[in-house]
Amino acid sequence: IVAVSATDPDVGVNGAVRYYVSVPDVVAVDEFSGAVTLNGSLDRETSFVHVIRIFARDLGRPTMESSTYLNLFVVDENDNAPTFLQSLYTAVVPENASPGDRK
């Protein structure tokens, strides 16, 4: 869905960057490329936005780390049918009612 990218100016393993998410319930991040993918389907009616913290960590000693946030906004799909507020409606109409008459 998106790719994150971090750079580290150090050389060798000290500059090698790996990515991860702290709570991988909604998305996964490829530790090498930073490609973010969904772990399942999303439902806007359940949650319209997910704020995900993504970390970049180098392989040096000591390990250095930084983070960023991914705001994932869920676009609504037409996945719900209209529903009536009542299961049954009743009306009484006089026999002399004209077309267009209301109550």
Distance bins in CASP14 RR format, pairs under 12 A and 6 or more apart:
PFRMAT RR
TARGET T0000
AUTHOR 0000-0000-0000
RMODE 2
METHOD distances of the structure
MODEL  1
1 26 0 0 0 0 0 1 0 0 0 0 0
1 27 1 0 0 1 0 0 0 0 0 0 0
1 28 0 0 0 0 0 1 0 0 0 0 0
1 29 0 0 0 0 0 1 0 0 0 0 0
1 30 0 0 0 0 0 1 0 0 0 0 0
1 34 0 0 0 0 0 1 0 0 0 0 0
1 35 0 0 0 0 1 0 0 0 0 0 0
1 36 1 0 1 0 0 0 0 0 0 0 0
1 37 1 0 0 1 0 0 0 0 0 0 0
1 38 1 0 0 1 0 0 0 0 0 0 0
1 39 0 0 0 0 0 1 0 0 0 0 0
1 40 0 0 0 0 0 1 0 0 0 0 0
1 42 0 0 0 0 0 1 0 0 0 0 0
1 50 0 0 0 0 0 1 0 0 0 0 0
1 52 0 0 0 0 0 1 0 0 0 0 0
1 70 0 0 0 0 1 0 0 0 0 0 0
1 71 0 0 0 0 0 1 0 0 0 0 0
1 72 1 0 0 1 0 0 0 0 0 0 0
1 73 0 0 0 0 0 1 0 0 0 0 0
1 74 0 0 0 0 0 1 0 0 0 0 0
1 75 0 0 0 0 0 1 0 0 0 0 0
2 19 0 0 0 0 0 1 0 0 0 0 0
2 27 0 0 0 0 1 0 0 0 0 0 0
2 29 0 0 0 0 1 0 0 0 0 0 0
2 30 0 0 0 0 0 1 0 0 0 0 0
2 33 0 0 0 0 0 1 0 0 0 0 0
2 34 0 0 0 0 1 0 0 0 0 0 0
2 35 0 0 0 0 1 0 0 0 0 0 0
2 36 1 0 1 0 0 0 0 0 0 0 0
2 37 0 0 0 0 1 0 0 0 0 0 0
2 38 0 0 0 0 0 1 0 0 0 0 0
2 52 0 0 0 0 0 1 0 0 0 0 0
2 54 0 0 0 0 1 0 0 0 0 0 0
2 68 0 0 0 0 0 1 0 0 0 0 0
2 70 1 0 0 1 0 0 0 0 0 0 0
2 71 0 0 0 0 0 1 0 0 0 0 0
2 72 0 0 0 0 1 0 0 0 0 0 0
2 73 0 0 0 0 0 1 0 0 0 0 0
3 19 0 0 0 0 1 0 0 0 0 0 0
3 27 0 0 0 0 0 1 0 0 0 0 0
3 29 0 0 0 0 1 0 0 0 0 0 0
3 30 0 0 0 0 1 0 0 0 0 0 0
3 32 0 0 0 0 0 1 0 0 0 0 0
3 33 1 0 0 1 0 0 0 0 0 0 0
3 34 1 0 1 0 0 0 0 0 0 0 0
3 35 1 0 1 0 0 0 0 0 0 0 0
3 36 1 0 0 1 0 0 0 0 0 0 0
3 37 0 0 0 0 1 0 0 0 0 0 0
3 54 0 0 0 0 0 1 0 0 0 0 0
3 70 0 0 0 0 0 1 0 0 0 0 0
4 17 0 0 0 0 0 1 0 0 0 0 0
4 18 0 0 0 0 0 1 0 0 0 0 0
4 19 1 0 0 1 0 0 0 0 0 0 0
4 20 0 0 0 0 0 1 0 0 0 0 0
4 21 0 0 0 0 1 0 0 0 0 0 0
4 27 0 0 0 0 0 1 0 0 0 0 0
4 29 1 0 0 1 0 0 0 0 0 0 0
4 30 0 0 0 0 1 0 0 0 0 0 0
4 31 0 0 0 0 0 1 0 0 0 0 0
4 32 0 0 0 0 0 1 0 0 0 0 0
4 33 0 0 0 0 1 0 0 0 0 0 0
4 34 1 0 1 0 0 0 0 0 0 0 0
4 35 0 0 0 0 1 0 0 0 0 0 0
4 36 1 0 0 1 0 0 0 0 0 0 0
4 37 0 0 0 0 0 1 0 0 0 0 0
4 52 0 0 0 0 0 1 0 0 0 0 0
4 53 0 0 0 0 0 1 0 0 0 0 0
4 54 1 0 1 0 0 0 0 0 0 0 0
4 55 0 0 0 0 1 0 0 0 0 0 0
4 56 1 0 0 1 0 0 0 0 0 0 0
4 66 0 0 0 0 0 1 0 0 0 0 0
4 67 0 0 0 0 0 1 0 0 0 0 0
4 68 1 0 0 1 0 0 0 0 0 0 0
4 69 0 0 0 0 0 1 0 0 0 0 0
4 70 1 0 0 1 0 0 0 0 0 0 0
5 17 0 0 0 0 1 0 0 0 0 0 0
5 19 0 0 0 0 1 0 0 0 0 0 0
5 29 0 0 0 0 0 1 0 0 0 0 0
5 30 0 0 0 0 0 1 0 0 0 0 0
5 32 0 0 0 0 0 1 0 0 0 0 0
5 33 0 0 0 0 1 0 0 0 0 0 0
5 34 1 0 0 1 0 0 0 0 0 0 0
5 35 0 0 0 0 0 1 0 0 0 0 0
5 36 0 0 0 0 0 1 0 0 0 0 0
5 54 0 0 0 0 0 1 0 0 0 0 0
5 56 0 0 0 0 1 0 0 0 0 0 0
5 66 0 0 0 0 0 1 0 0 0 0 0
5 68 0 0 0 0 1 0 0 0 0 0 0
6 15 0 0 0 0 0 1 0 0 0 0 0
6 16 0 0 0 0 0 1 0 0 0 0 0
6 17 1 0 1 0 0 0 0 0 0 0 0
6 18 0 0 0 0 1 0 0 0 0 0 0
6 19 1 0 0 1 0 0 0 0 0 0 0
6 20 0 0 0 0 0 1 0 0 0 0 0
6 29 0 0 0 0 0 1 0 0 0 0 0
6 31 0 0 0 0 0 1 0 0 0 0 0
6 33 0 0 0 0 0 1 0 0 0 0 0
6 34 0 0 0 0 1 0 0 0 0 0 0
6 54 0 0 0 0 1 0 0 0 0 0 0
6 55 0 0 0 0 1 0 0 0 0 0 0
6 56 1 1 0 0 0 0 0 0 0 0 0
6 57 0 0 0 0 1 0 0 0 0 0 0
6 58 0 0 0 0 1 0 0 0 0 0 0
6 64 0 0 0 0 0 1 0 0 0 0 0
6 65 0 0 0 0 1 0 0 0 0 0 0
6 66 1 0 0 1 0 0 0 0 0 0 0
6 67 0 0 0 0 1 0 0 0 0 0 0
6 68 1 0 0 1 0 0 0 0 0 0 0
7 15 0 0 0 0 1 0 0 0 0 0 0
7 16 0 0 0 0 0 1 0 0 0 0 0
7 17 1 0 0 1 0 0 0 0 0 0 0
7 56 0 0 0 0 1 0 0 0 0 0 0
7 58 0 0 0 0 0 1 0 0 0 0 0
7 66 0 0 0 0 0 1 0 0 0 0 0
8 14 1 0 0 1 0 0 0 0 0 0 0
8 15 1 1 0 0 0 0 0 0 0 0 0
8 16 1 0 0 1 0 0 0 0 0 0 0
8 17 1 0 1 0 0 0 0 0 0 0 0
8 18 0 0 0 0 0 1 0 0 0 0 0
8 19 0 0 0 0 0 1 0 0 0 0 0
8 56 1 0 0 1 0 0 0 0 0 0 0
8 57 0 0 0 0 1 0 0 0 0 0 0
8 58 1 0 1 0 0 0 0 0 0 0 0
8 59 0 0 0 0 1 0 0 0 0 0 0
8 60 0 0 0 0 1 0 0 0 0 0 0
8 63 0 0 0 0 0 1 0 0 0 0 0
8 64 1 0 0 1 0 0 0 0 0 0 0
8 65 0 0 0 0 0 1 0 0 0 0 0
8 66 0 0 0 0 1 0 0 0 0 0 0
9 15 1 0 0 1 0 0 0 0 0 0 0
9 17 0 0 0 0 0 1 0 0 0 0 0
9 58 0 0 0 0 0 1 0 0 0 0 0
9 64 0 0 0 0 0 1 0 0 0 0 0
10 16 0 0 0 0 1 0 0 0 0 0 0
10 17 0 0 0 0 1 0 0 0 0 0 0
10 58 1 0 0 1 0 0 0 0 0 0 0
10 59 0 0 0 0 1 0 0 0 0 0 0
10 60 1 0 0 1 0 0 0 0 0 0 0
10 61 0 0 0 0 0 1 0 0 0 0 0
10 63 0 0 0 0 0 1 0 0 0 0 0
10 64 0 0 0 0 1 0 0 0 0 0 0
11 58 0 0 0 0 0 1 0 0 0 0 0
11 59 0 0 0 0 0 1 0 0 0 0 0
11 60 0 0 0 0 0 1 0 0 0 0 0
12 58 0 0 0 0 1 0 0 0 0 0 0
12 59 0 0 0 0 1 0 0 0 0 0 0
12 60 0 0 0 0 1 0 0 0 0 0 0
13 57 0 0 0 0 0 1 0 0 0 0 0
13 58 1 0 0 1 0 0 0 0 0 0 0
13 59 1 0 1 0 0 0 0 0 0 0 0
13 60 1 0 1 0 0 0 0 0 0 0 0
13 61 0 0 0 0 1 0 0 0 0 0 0
13 63 0 0 0 0 0 1 0 0 0 0 0
13 64 0 0 0 0 0 1 0 0 0 0 0
14 57 0 0 0 0 0 1 0 0 0 0 0
14 58 1 0 0 1 0 0 0 0 0 0 0
14 59 1 0 0 1 0 0 0 0 0 0 0
14 60 1 0 1 0 0 0 0 0 0 0 0
14 61 0 0 0 0 1 0 0 0 0 0 0
14 62 0 0 0 0 0 1 0 0 0 0 0
14 63 0 0 0 0 1 0 0 0 0 0 0
14 64 0 0 0 0 1 0 0 0 0 0 0
15 56 0 0 0 0 0 1 0 0 0 0 0
15 57 0 0 0 0 0 1 0 0 0 0 0
15 58 1 0 1 0 0 0 0 0 0 0 0
15 59 1 0 0 1 0 0 0 0 0 0 0
15 60 1 0 0 1 0 0 0 0 0 0 0
15 61 0 0 0 0 0 1 0 0 0 0 0
15 63 0 0 0 0 0 1 0 0 0 0 0
15 64 0 0 0 0 1 0 0 0 0 0 0
16 31 0 0 0 0 0 1 0 0 0 0 0
16 32 0 0 0 0 1 0 0 0 0 0 0
16 56 0 0 0 0 0 1 0 0 0 0 0
16 57 0 0 0 0 1 0 0 0 0 0 0
16 58 1 0 0 1 0 0 0 0 0 0 0
16 59 1 0 1 0 0 0 0 0 0 0 0
16 60 1 0 0 1 0 0 0 0 0 0 0
16 63 0 0 0 0 0 1 0 0 0 0 0
16 64 0 0 0 0 0 1 0 0 0 0 0
17 29 0 0 0 0 0 1 0 0 0 0 0
17 30 0 0 0 0 0 1 0 0 0 0 0
17 31 0 0 0 0 1 0 0 0 0 0 0
17 32 0 0 0 0 1 0 0 0 0 0 0
17 33 0 0 0 0 0 1 0 0 0 0 0
17 34 0 0 0 0 1 0 0 0 0 0 0
17 54 0 0 0 0 0 1 0 0 0 0 0
17 55 0 0 0 0 0 1 0 0 0 0 0
17 56 1 0 1 0 0 0 0 0 0 0 0
17 57 1 0 0 1 0 0 0 0 0 0 0
17 58 1 0 1 0 0 0 0 0 0 0 0
17 59 0 0 0 0 1 0 0 0 0 0 0
17 60 0 0 0 0 0 1 0 0 0 0 0
17 63 0 0 0 0 0 1 0 0 0 0 0
17 64 0 0 0 0 1 0 0 0 0 0 0
17 65 0 0 0 0 1 0 0 0 0 0 0
17 66 0 0 0 0 1 0 0 0 0 0 0
18 29 0 0 0 0 1 0 0 0 0 0 0
18 30 0 0 0 0 1 0 0 0 0 0 0
18 31 1 0 1 0 0 0 0 0 0 0 0
18 32 1 0 0 1 0 0 0 0 0 0 0
18 33 0 0 0 0 0 1 0 0 0 0 0
18 34 0 0 0 0 1 0 0 0 0 0 0
18 54 0 0 0 0 0 1 0 0 0 0 0
18 55 0 0 0 0 1 0 0 0 0 0 0
18 56 1 0 0 1 0 0 0 0 0 0 0
18 57 1 0 1 0 0 0 0 0 0 0 0
18 58 1 0 0 1 0 0 0 0 0 0 0
18 59 1 0 0 1 0 0 0 0 0 0 0
18 60 0 0 0 0 0 1 0 0 0 0 0
18 63 0 0 0 0 1 0 0 0 0 0 0
18 64 0 0 0 0 0 1 0 0 0 0 0
18 65 0 0 0 0 1 0 0 0 0 0 0
19 27 0 0 0 0 0 1 0 0 0 0 0
19 28 0 0 0 0 0 1 0 0 0 0 0
19 29 1 0 1 0 0 0 0 0 0 0 0
19 30 1 0 0 1 0 0 0 0 0 0 0
19 31 1 0 1 0 0 0 0 0 0 0 0
19 32 1 0 0 1 0 0 0 0 0 0 0
19 33 1 0 0 1 0 0 0 0 0 0 0
19 34 1 0 1 0 0 0 0 0 0 0 0
19 35 0 0 0 0 1 0 0 0 0 0 0
19 36 0 0 0 0 1 0 0 0 0 0 0
19 52 0 0 0 0 0 1 0 0 0 0 0
19 53 0 0 0 0 0 1 0 0 0 0 0
19 54 1 0 0 1 0 0 0 0 0 0 0
19 55 1 0 0 1 0 0 0 0 0 0 0
19 56 1 0 1 0 0 0 0 0 0 0 0
19 57 1 0 0 1 0 0 0 0 0 0 0
19 58 0 0 0 0 0 1 0 0 0 0 0
19 65 0 0 0 0 0 1 0 0 0 0 0
19 66 0 0 0 0 0 1 0 0 0 0 0
19 67 0 0 0 0 0 1 0 0 0 0 0
19 68 0 0 0 0 1 0 0 0 0 0 0
19 70 0 0 0 0 0 1 0 0 0 0 0
20 27 0 0 0 0 0 1 0 0 0 0 0
20 28 0 0 0 0 1 0 0 0 0 0 0
20 29 1 0 0 1 0 0 0 0 0 0 0
20 30 0 0 0 0 1 0 0 0 0 0 0
20 31 1 0 0 1 0 0 0 0 0 0 0
20 32 0 0 0 0 0 1 0 0 0 0 0
20 34 0 0 0 0 1 0 0 0 0 0 0
20 36 0 0 0 0 0 1 0 0 0 0 0
20 52 0 0 0 0 0 1 0 0 0 0 0
20 53 0 0 0 0 1 0 0 0 0 0 0
20 54 1 0 0 1 0 0 0 0 0 0 0
20 55 1 0 1 0 0 0 0 0 0 0 0
20 56 0 0 0 0 1 0 0 0 0 0 0
20 57 1 0 0 1 0 0 0 0 0 0 0
20 63 0 0 0 0 0 1 0 0 0 0 0
20 65 0 0 0 0 1 0 0 0 0 0 0
20 67 0 0 0 0 1 0 0 0 0 0 0
21 27 1 0 0 1 0 0 0 0 0 0 0
21 28 1 0 0 1 0 0 0 0 0 0 0
21 29 1 0 1 0 0 0 0 0 0 0 0
21 30 0 0 0 0 0 1 0 0 0 0 0
21 31 0 0 0 0 0 1 0 0 0 0 0
21 34 0 0 0 0 0 1 0 0 0 0 0
21 36 0 0 0 0 1 0 0 0 0 0 0
21 37 0 0 0 0 0 1 0 0 0 0 0
21 39 0 0 0 0 1 0 0 0 0 0 0
21 50 0 0 0 0 0 1 0 0 0 0 0
21 51 0 0 0 0 0 1 0 0 0 0 0
21 52 1 0 0 1 0 0 0 0 0 0 0
21 53 1 0 0 1 0 0 0 0 0 0 0
21 54 1 0 1 0 0 0 0 0 0 0 0
21 55 1 0 0 1 0 0 0 0 0 0 0
21 56 0 0 0 0 0 1 0 0 0 0 0
21 57 0 0 0 0 0 1 0 0 0 0 0
21 67 0 0 0 0 1 0 0 0 0 0 0
21 68 0 0 0 0 0 1 0 0 0 0 0
21 69 0 0 0 0 0 1 0 0 0 0 0
21 70 0 0 0 0 1 0 0 0 0 0 0
21 72 0 0 0 0 0 1 0 0 0 0 0
22 29 0 0 0 0 0 1 0 0 0 0 0
22 51 0 0 0 0 0 1 0 0 0 0 0
22 52 0 0 0 0 1 0 0 0 0 0 0
22 53 1 0 1 0 0 0 0 0 0 0 0
22 54 0 0 0 0 1 0 0 0 0 0 0
22 55 1 0 0 1 0 0 0 0 0 0 0
22 57 0 0 0 0 0 1 0 0 0 0 0
22 65 0 0 0 0 0 1 0 0 0 0 0
22 67 0 0 0 0 1 0 0 0 0 0 0
22 68 0 0 0 0 0 1 0 0 0 0 0
22 69 0 0 0 0 0 1 0 0 0 0 0
22 70 0 0 0 0 0 1 0 0 0 0 0
23 29 0 0 0 0 0 1 0 0 0 0 0
23 39 0 0 0 0 0 1 0 0 0 0 0
23 50 0 0 0 0 0 1 0 0 0 0 0
23 51 0 0 0 0 0 1 0 0 0 0 0
23 52 1 0 0 1 0 0 0 0 0 0 0
23 53 1 0 0 1 0 0 0 0 0 0 0
23 54 0 0 0 0 0 1 0 0 0 0 0
23 55 0 0 0 0 0 1 0 0 0 0 0
24 30 0 0 0 0 0 1 0 0 0 0 0
24 31 0 0 0 0 0 1 0 0 0 0 0
24 36 0 0 0 0 0 1 0 0 0 0 0
24 37 0 0 0 0 0 1 0 0 0 0 0
24 38 0 0 0 0 0 1 0 0 0 0 0
24 39 1 0 0 1 0 0 0 0 0 0 0
24 40 0 0 0 0 0 1 0 0 0 0 0
24 50 0 0 0 0 0 1 0 0 0 0 0
24 52 0 0 0 0 1 0 0 0 0 0 0
24 53 0 0 0 0 0 1 0 0 0 0 0
24 54 0 0 0 0 0 1 0 0 0 0 0
24 55 0 0 0 0 0 1 0 0 0 0 0
25 38 0 0 0 0 0 1 0 0 0 0 0
25 39 1 0 0 1 0 0 0 0 0 0 0
25 40 0 0 0 0 1 0 0 0 0 0 0
25 42 0 0 0 0 0 1 0 0 0 0 0
25 47 0 0 0 0 0 1 0 0 0 0 0
25 50 0 0 0 0 1 0 0 0 0 0 0
25 52 0 0 0 0 1 0 0 0 0 0 0
26 36 0 0 0 0 1 0 0 0 0 0 0
26 37 0 0 0 0 0 1 0 0 0 0 0
26 38 1 0 0 1 0 0 0 0 0 0 0
26 39 1 0 0 1 0 0 0 0 0 0 0
26 40 1 0 0 1 0 0 0 0 0 0 0
26 41 0 0 0 0 0 1 0 0 0 0 0
26 42 1 0 0 1 0 0 0 0 0 0 0
26 43 0 0 0 0 0 1 0 0 0 0 0
26 46 0 0 0 0 0 1 0 0 0 0 0
26 47 0 0 0 0 1 0 0 0 0 0 0
26 49 0 0 0 0 0 1 0 0 0 0 0
26 50 1 0 1 0 0 0 0 0 0 0 0
26 51 0 0 0 0 1 0 0 0 0 0 0
26 52 1 0 0 1 0 0 0 0 0 0 0
26 53 0 0 0 0 0 1 0 0 0 0 0
26 54 0 0 0 0 0 1 0 0 0 0 0
26 70 0 0 0 0 1 0 0 0 0 0 0
26 71 0 0 0 0 0 1 0 0 0 0 0
26 72 1 0 0 1 0 0 0 0 0 0 0
26 74 0 0 0 0 0 1 0 0 0 0 0
27 34 0 0 0 0 0 1 0 0 0 0 0
27 35 0 0 0 0 0 1 0 0 0 0 0
27 36 1 0 1 0 0 0 0 0 0 0 0
27 37 1 0 0 1 0 0 0 0 0 0 0
27 38 1 0 1 0 0 0 0 0 0 0 0
27 39 1 0 0 1 0 0 0 0 0 0 0
27 40 0 0 0 0 1 0 0 0 0 0 0
27 42 0 0 0 0 1 0 0 0 0 0 0
27 50 1 0 0 1 0 0 0 0 0 0 0
27 51 0 0 0 0 0 1 0 0 0 0 0
27 52 1 0 1 0 0 0 0 0 0 0 0
27 53 0 0 0 0 0 1 0 0 0 0 0
27 54 0 0 0 0 1 0 0 0 0 0 0
27 70 1 0 0 1 0 0 0 0 0 0 0
27 71 0 0 0 0 0 1 0 0 0 0 0
27 72 1 0 0 1 0 0 0 0 0 0 0
28 34 0 0 0 0 1 0 0 0 0 0 0
28 35 0 0 0 0 1 0 0 0 0 0 0
28 36 1 0 0 1 0 0 0 0 0 0 0
28 37 1 0 1 0 0 0 0 0 0 0 0
28 38 1 0 0 1 0 0 0 0 0 0 0
28 39 1 0 1 0 0 0 0 0 0 0 0
28 40 0 0 0 0 1 0 0 0 0 0 0
28 52 0 0 0 0 0 1 0 0 0 0 0
28 54 0 0 0 0 0 1 0 0 0 0 0
28 70 0 0 0 0 0 1 0 0 0 0 0
29 35 1 0 0 1 0 0 0 0 0 0 0
29 36 1 0 1 0 0 0 0 0 0 0 0
29 37 1 0 0 1 0 0 0 0 0 0 0
29 38 0 0 0 0 0 1 0 0 0 0 0
29 39 0 0 0 0 0 1 0 0 0 0 0
29 52 0 0 0 0 1 0 0 0 0 0 0
29 53 0 0 0 0 0 1 0 0 0 0 0
29 54 1 0 1 0 0 0 0 0 0 0 0
29 55 0 0 0 0 1 0 0 0 0 0 0
29 56 0 0 0 0 1 0 0 0 0 0 0
29 57 0 0 0 0 0 1 0 0 0 0 0
29 67 0 0 0 0 0 1 0 0 0 0 0
29 68 0 0 0 0 0 1 0 0 0 0 0
29 70 0 0 0 0 1 0 0 0 0 0 0
30 36 1 0 0 1 0 0 0 0 0 0 0
30 37 1 0 0 1 0 0 0 0 0 0 0
30 54 0 0 0 0 0 1 0 0 0 0 0
31 54 0 0 0 0 0 1 0 0 0 0 0
31 55 0 0 0 0 0 1 0 0 0 0 0
31 56 0 0 0 0 1 0 0 0 0 0 0
31 57 0 0 0 0 1 0 0 0 0 0 0
31 59 0 0 0 0 0 1 0 0 0 0 0
32 56 0 0 0 0 0 1 0 0 0 0 0
32 59 0 0 0 0 0 1 0 0 0 0 0
34 54 0 0 0 0 1 0 0 0 0 0 0
34 55 0 0 0 0 0 1 0 0 0 0 0
34 56 0 0 0 0 1 0 0 0 0 0 0
34 68 0 0 0 0 0 1 0 0 0 0 0
34 70 0 0 0 0 0 1 0 0 0 0 0
35 54 0 0 0 0 0 1 0 0 0 0 0
36 50 0 0 0 0 0 1 0 0 0 0 0
36 52 0 0 0 0 1 0 0 0 0 0 0
36 53 0 0 0 0 0 1 0 0 0 0 0
36 54 1 0 0 1 0 0 0 0 0 0 0
36 68 0 0 0 0 0 1 0 0 0 0 0
36 70 1 0 0 1 0 0 0 0 0 0 0
36 72 0 0 0 0 1 0 0 0 0 0 0
37 52 0 0 0 0 0 1 0 0 0 0 0
37 70 0 0 0 0 0 1 0 0 0 0 0
37 72 0 0 0 0 0 1 0 0 0 0 0
38 50 0 0 0 0 0 1 0 0 0 0 0
38 52 0 0 0 0 0 1 0 0 0 0 0
38 70 0 0 0 0 0 1 0 0 0 0 0
38 72 0 0 0 0 1 0 0 0 0 0 0
38 74 0 0 0 0 0 1 0 0 0 0 0
39 50 0 0 0 0 0 1 0 0 0 0 0
39 52 0 0 0 0 0 1 0 0 0 0 0
39 72 0 0 0 0 0 1 0 0 0 0 0
40 50 0 0 0 0 0 1 0 0 0 0 0
40 74 0 0 0 0 0 1 0 0 0 0 0
41 47 0 0 0 0 0 1 0 0 0 0 0
41 74 0 0 0 0 1 0 0 0 0 0 0
41 77 0 0 0 0 0 1 0 0 0 0 0
41 79 0 0 0 0 0 1 0 0 0 0 0
42 48 0 0 0 0 1 0 0 0 0 0 0
42 49 0 0 0 0 0 1 0 0 0 0 0
42 50 1 0 0 1 0 0 0 0 0 0 0
42 52 0 0 0 0 0 1 0 0 0 0 0
42 72 1 0 0 1 0 0 0 0 0 0 0
42 73 0 0 0 0 1 0 0 0 0 0 0
42 74 1 0 1 0 0 0 0 0 0 0 0
42 75 0 0 0 0 1 0 0 0 0 0 0
42 76 0 0 0 0 0 1 0 0 0 0 0
42 77 0 0 0 0 1 0 0 0 0 0 0
42 79 0 0 0 0 0 1 0 0 0 0 0
43 50 0 0 0 0 0 1 0 0 0 0 0
43 74 1 0 0 1 0 0 0 0 0 0 0
43 75 0 0 0 0 0 1 0 0 0 0 0
43 76 0 0 0 0 1 0 0 0 0 0 0
43 77 0 0 0 0 1 0 0 0 0 0 0
43 79 1 0 0 1 0 0 0 0 0 0 0
43 80 0 0 0 0 1 0 0 0 0 0 0
44 50 0 0 0 0 0 1 0 0 0 0 0
44 72 0 0 0 0 0 1 0 0 0 0 0
44 73 0 0 0 0 1 0 0 0 0 0 0
44 74 1 0 1 0 0 0 0 0 0 0 0
44 75 1 0 0 1 0 0 0 0 0 0 0
44 76 1 0 1 0 0 0 0 0 0 0 0
44 77 1 0 0 1 0 0 0 0 0 0 0
44 78 0 0 0 0 0 1 0 0 0 0 0
44 79 0 0 0 0 1 0 0 0 0 0 0
44 80 0 0 0 0 1 0 0 0 0 0 0
45 74 0 0 0 0 1 0 0 0 0 0 0
45 76 1 0 0 1 0 0 0 0 0 0 0
45 77 0 0 0 0 1 0 0 0 0 0 0
45 78 0 0 0 0 0 1 0 0 0 0 0
45 79 0 0 0 0 1 0 0 0 0 0 0
45 80 1 0 0 1 0 0 0 0 0 0 0
46 74 0 0 0 0 1 0 0 0 0 0 0
46 76 0 0 0 0 0 1 0 0 0 0 0
46 79 0 0 0 0 0 1 0 0 0 0 0
46 80 0 0 0 0 0 1 0 0 0 0 0
47 72 0 0 0 0 1 0 0 0 0 0 0
47 73 0 0 0 0 0 1 0 0 0 0 0
47 74 1 0 0 1 0 0 0 0 0 0 0
47 76 0 0 0 0 0 1 0 0 0 0 0
48 71 0 0 0 0 0 1 0 0 0 0 0
48 72 0 0 0 0 1 0 0 0 0 0 0
48 73 1 0 0 1 0 0 0 0 0 0 0
48 74 1 0 1 0 0 0 0 0 0 0 0
48 75 0 0 0 0 1 0 0 0 0 0 0
48 76 1 0 0 1 0 0 0 0 0 0 0
49 69 0 0 0 0 0 1 0 0 0 0 0
49 70 0 0 0 0 0 1 0 0 0 0 0
49 71 1 0 0 1 0 0 0 0 0 0 0
49 72 1 0 0 1 0 0 0 0 0 0 0
49 73 1 0 1 0 0 0 0 0 0 0 0
49 74 1 0 0 1 0 0 0 0 0 0 0
49 75 0 0 0 0 0 1 0 0 0 0 0
50 69 0 0 0 0 0 1 0 0 0 0 0
50 70 0 0 0 0 1 0 0 0 0 0 0
50 71 1 0 0 1 0 0 0 0 0 0 0
50 72 1 0 1 0 0 0 0 0 0 0 0
50 73 0 0 0 0 1 0 0 0 0 0 0
50 74 1 0 0 1 0 0 0 0 0 0 0
51 67 0 0 0 0 0 1 0 0 0 0 0
51 68 0 0 0 0 0 1 0 0 0 0 0
51 69 1 0 1 0 0 0 0 0 0 0 0
51 70 1 0 0 1 0 0 0 0 0 0 0
51 71 1 0 1 0 0 0 0 0 0 0 0
51 72 1 0 0 1 0 0 0 0 0 0 0
51 73 0 0 0 0 0 1 0 0 0 0 0
52 67 0 0 0 0 0 1 0 0 0 0 0
52 68 0 0 0 0 1 0 0 0 0 0 0
52 69 1 0 0 1 0 0 0 0 0 0 0
52 70 1 0 1 0 0 0 0 0 0 0 0
52 71 1 0 0 1 0 0 0 0 0 0 0
52 72 1 0 0 1 0 0 0 0 0 0 0
52 73 0 0 0 0 0 1 0 0 0 0 0
53 65 0 0 0 0 0 1 0 0 0 0 0
53 66 0 0 0 0 0 1 0 0 0 0 0
53 67 1 0 1 0 0 0 0 0 0 0 0
53 68 1 0 0 1 0 0 0 0 0 0 0
53 69 1 0 1 0 0 0 0 0 0 0 0
53 70 1 0 0 1 0 0 0 0 0 0 0
53 71 0 0 0 0 0 1 0 0 0 0 0
53 72 0 0 0 0 0 1 0 0 0 0 0
54 65 0 0 0 0 0 1 0 0 0 0 0
54 66 0 0 0 0 1 0 0 0 0 0 0
54 67 1 0 0 1 0 0 0 0 0 0 0
54 68 1 0 1 0 0 0 0 0 0 0 0
54 69 1 0 0 1 0 0 0 0 0 0 0
54 70 1 0 1 0 0 0 0 0 0 0 0
54 71 0 0 0 0 0 1 0 0 0 0 0
54 72 0 0 0 0 0 1 0 0 0 0 0
55 63 0 0 0 0 0 1 0 0 0 0 0
55 64 0 0 0 0 0 1 0 0 0 0 0
55 65 1 0 1 0 0 0 0 0 0 0 0
55 66 1 0 0 1 0 0 0 0 0 0 0
55 67 1 0 1 0 0 0 0 0 0 0 0
55 68 0 0 0 0 1 0 0 0 0 0 0
55 69 0 0 0 0 0 1 0 0 0 0 0
55 70 0 0 0 0 0 1 0 0 0 0 0
56 63 0 0 0 0 0 1 0 0 0 0 0
56 64 0 0 0 0 1 0 0 0 0 0 0
56 65 1 0 0 1 0 0 0 0 0 0 0
56 66 1 0 1 0 0 0 0 0 0 0 0
56 67 1 0 0 1 0 0 0 0 0 0 0
56 68 1 0 0 1 0 0 0 0 0 0 0
57 63 1 0 1 0 0 0 0 0 0 0 0
57 64 1 0 0 1 0 0 0 0 0 0 0
57 65 1 0 1 0 0 0 0 0 0 0 0
57 66 0 0 0 0 1 0 0 0 0 0 0
57 67 0 0 0 0 1 0 0 0 0 0 0
58 64 1 0 1 0 0 0 0 0 0 0 0
58 65 1 0 0 1 0 0 0 0 0 0 0
58 66 0 0 0 0 1 0 0 0 0 0 0
59 65 0 0 0 0 0 1 0 0 0 0 0
91 97 0 0 0 0 0 1 0 0 0 0 0
91 101 0 0 0 0 0 1 0 0 0 0 0
91 102 0 0 0 0 0 1 0 0 0 0 0
91 103 0 0 0 0 1 0 0 0 0 0 0
92 103 0 0 0 0 1 0 0 0 0 0 0
93 99 0 0 0 0 0 1 0 0 0 0 0
93 100 0 0 0 0 0 1 0 0 0 0 0
93 101 0 0 0 0 1 0 0 0 0 0 0
93 102 0 0 0 0 0 1 0 0 0 0 0
93 103 0 0 0 0 1 0 0 0 0 0 0
94 101 0 0 0 0 1 0 0 0 0 0 0
94 103 0 0 0 0 0 1 0 0 0 0 0
95 101 0 0 0 0 0 1 0 0 0 0 0
97 103 0 0 0 0 0 1 0 0 0 0 0
END
